[in-house]
Amino acid sequence: MGDLRADRGLAEVIGPAGQVVGMVPAPIAVVSDDGPCFRGEVFKTAFAGADPLLRHVRTRVRSPQMNGVIERWFGTVKYEHLFRGVIADGDALDMEVHRFRVIYNTIRPHQALGDRTPESAYTSDDQR
């Protein structure tokens, strides 16, 4: 599995007067509901330490619509990519999800974006 730290962007550090005083690696947000598996001590250890890689964000209780976008993506990645072949282990799963993320954002057209890819839709001049 690759090091997720390479995927992190930078976040601004804001001083007391509202000015940017520096940049730090931004934690990767992990969004979940409030299920019991996301409230345990073992799960919390992934978000601990001096330089946490992950930041846990919980959706509101009884608000399934907040999970709608990610649930839709999970369905798309499963039915358009993962269920079409054999995935032997966690490393293969990691590679396939990464491959589909690239396909999804740079190759696969999206009807909601006028049959453009997210990359072309969000980098075009008319979106800025």
C-alpha positions, 0 to 999 in steps of 0.5 A: 500500500502506498504512503497516503502522506504523499496525497496530502495537500497543504493547509494555511496556518493563520496568525492572530491577526488573520494573516497566513504565517505558514503552511503545514501538511493537511490531514486527510478527512475520513468521513463516516456516520456515527456507527459504533465501529467508528467510535471505538478506541482502536479506530481513534488511534488512526487519528492520534499523534503529533502529525495525524495523517487522518482527520475524522469527520462525522456526519450528523445523526439521522442525516443519511443525505449527508452520505449520499455523494460518497455512497453514490461513489462507492456504488459506482466504483463497486459496480463499474470497476471492482466487481468486474474482476478478482481482487486477491488482497488489500494491496490489489484493492488499494491499486484498483481503487486508485486506478478507478479514481484516476479513470473517474476524474480524468477519463469517465464522462459524467452526465451531470457535468455535461458529459465532461470529466470532473478534471475538464469541468473544474479546470475549464475557464467557464468554471473559474 
